[in-house]
Amino acid sequence: MDSVYLHFTLFYIVFLTLTSRFAIGEDGADCPADGRTWLPFNLNCYHFVHGEEDVAKSYSIQDAKNMCRGYDLLTVKSAEENDFVVKYSPFVWKGKMNIWLGMYYDSDEDVFKWHDDNGVLRYSNWEDGGSDDTDLPLLDTCVVLHADTGKWENVSCTVEPENGVVCKTKAVWISPPQGSPLLLALVIISVVLILLISTVVWLFRQRSDPGSSILNLIEYHLPFRSPSSDQACLVDADEIKEVP
């Protein structure tokens, strides 16, 4: 019985250790420490360019690229990310603001692509008419996100240059992210090995002592109860009979 208790105790300790390690990483993302304010969201970090006080916080597309040098202009690849930008924008800019998107038109494939990975759009939120609703030369077409509605619009890269800027970069993990396949594999392997060892030990005990059973490890004790009134009367009667 001591051997069984030992194995189950070992299993419990290892399981708690690995699962606690497995949970680390939800807050393990680290944003750049370059003196600017970065906001983490999912696996990325975002810097909303505030600009100077009482000065229009808008820049040309080239200014935006220069301000985000070393990082990427805002890319939006999910509805959740789009909503995040819309919800935080009022804390940065007053009134309506358009935000440059890091997007370009690929004339070879006749599609819009993201600058950061040259990938085609898997998610979009165009205004009515879609990405083709423009009279602009496609090579002079940039895209902005309306911070008040979250909708996207084609604009000229040169004629309408004044828009807000959001820089974006991947978060750096200081510990493995939650859901790491390696940690999950370690947990599963450890649990299987410990259960296997426990089973082998139990089978060995069964062969060495055929009369033993796993049920013998469990002892049931009736809870303490005070005697009922009928039982008390029987006890009193027996005591009276025994009096000489």
KANOR-V812778 format. One record per helix or strand of 2 or more residues. SS is the DSSP state (alpha for helix, beta for strand). FROM is the first residue (numbers start at 1). TO is the last residue. Records with the same first field share a line. If there is no record, write none. Layout:
SS = FROM-TO  FROM-TO
This chain:
alpha = 2-23  61-67  79-89  138-140  181-208  214-217  229-242
beta = 29-30  39-41  44-48  72-73  98-100  103-106  111-114  141-146  152-156  163-164  166-170  172-173
